[in-house]
Amino acid sequence: MAADRATSLLLGLQGWKIEQSGGHDQLVKTYRVSDFVQAVEMVNRITPVAEAEGHHPDLMVSWGRVRVELWTHAARGLTENDFVLAAKIDRLGS
């Protein structure tokens, strides 16, 4: 995906950023929650949405936080599907 297109799509998301990792761009957001149990519960809400989309983010769980990293492995970078899933994850709330 062209950088200007990614930047344009990013404007439609709250709190997400584009980071470079392993030679590719990815969408990243860290959600803050009250404790570890809430973090795990958030992952459990993300799981069926990701599964339904057939698009699986990297999820890092720690006390009070869930970090979500999205990128399309087959494309070796960002696609519109990443931005769609990011918006769906945001609708789940934290």
N, C-alpha and C positions, 0 to 999 in steps of 0.2 A: 504494500500500500504506500502510495506517495505521502510524504511527510505533510504536505498541505492538507490532504484529505484527512489524515489522522488527527491533525490539529483541529480541523473543522468539526469532526465527530466528537472529539474530546470536549468541546464547548457545551455539548448536550449532556454531559455527565457532571455530577457533583463530587469533588474530592479525589477523583482519579487523576493519575499522572502517567506519562509515558517515560519509562526507564529503559536504558540499554543494559542488556544482560546476555552474556554468552554469544555476543555477536548479532543479537536481534533485539528489536523493540518489543516491549510488553507493556500492557496496562497494569497498573498497580494501585491498590488502595488498602489502607489499614483501617479496619473498623474497631472502634473502642466499645467495649462492653463492661459490665460490672465485675465479672470474675471469670474463672476458668470454666465453670459449668455453663455460663451464658455463651462463652466462646464456642464450646462444643455444640451447644444447641443451635448456634448460628450456622455452623458447618452442616449440621443435620438439616437445616432449612435450605441451604445452598445445594446440597446433594441431589434432590429430585429435580430441581430446575436444570442443573448442569446435565444430568442424565437425560432428561427430556430433550434438551438441545443437542445431545451427542457431542458436547463440548465441555471438557473437564479442566477447570482451573487448578493451579497449584495453590494449596491452602496451608498456611502455617498458623498453628494454634499455640497461643501462650496465654498466660494469665491476663485476662482483660483485653485481649486483642485477637483479631483474626486478620491476617494479611492474605489478600487475594492477588494472584498474579495470573494474567490472561494473555495468551498468545496462541497462534495457530501453528502447531508443529509442522504440518504439511507445507505451509506457506513460508515457514521459517521467519515469521514475523506477524504483524497485525493484519487482520481482515475485518470486514464489517461485522462478522459473527462475534468477534471479541467485544465490540461496543454494544451489540444487542444483549449479550449475556451480562455485561457489566450493568446495564440499565435494569435488567430483570433482577439481578442480585440486589441492587439498590432498593428496589420496591419491596424486598423482604424485610427491610428495616434491620436495625442492629439491637 
